[in-house]
Amino acid sequence: MASKKELRKAMNARLHGLTAEEKAAASAAVCARLAALPQYRQASSIMLFSICPTKSASMP
């Protein structure tokens, strides 16, 4: 089993290998899945974290 450090390194390499279009599509998919959740639609407020450049966008 890979260590957390090895997994993080592998995921960072994978993220850095994505094109801008692939990142945008992945971000749109994450936002669509979130928006489809009943808990999201029923919430009166939502808290988000500030994103890192290689992570999914929290705003479509």
N, C-alpha and C positions, 0 to 999 in steps of 0.2 A: 504494500500500500504506500502511495506517495505521501510525503510529508506536506504539511500546510504550505511551507515555503516553496516546495517544488510545484505544488498545484497552483499557487499564486503566480509563480514565474511562467508556467505553461499558459495560464489564462491571459496574463498580460501580453505574452507573445502572440497569442491568438487574436486578442483585441486589436493590437497594433497592426496586424496583418489585414484587417478589414478595410475596405474602401469606404469613402464618405457615404456612398449610396447604400452600402450594406449596413453601416451604422445607423443611417436615417431610417431604413426599413425596419431594423431591429427595434429602434426606439418607438416607431409608430406602432409596431406589434405589441410592445409592452404597454403603451398608453391605451391601446384598444382593449387589451385584456383587462386592464385595471378598470376602465370605464364600463365594462360589461358586468363587473361584480355588483351584486345587489347591495353589499355593504358600502361600496363607493357611492352608488347612486342615492342611497338613503342617508348618507353622512351629512351632518350640518357643517362640519369643517374637516379639512384634510391637512396633515402635516407632511412636508417633504424635506429631504436633505439636499444640500448643495451638491451638485454633480462634479465629478472629476472629468477631465477632457476625454478619457477613454471609456467612460461609462455611458449607459443609456440616458438620453435626455429625459428630464422629468416634466418638460413642457413640450407639447407637440409643435 
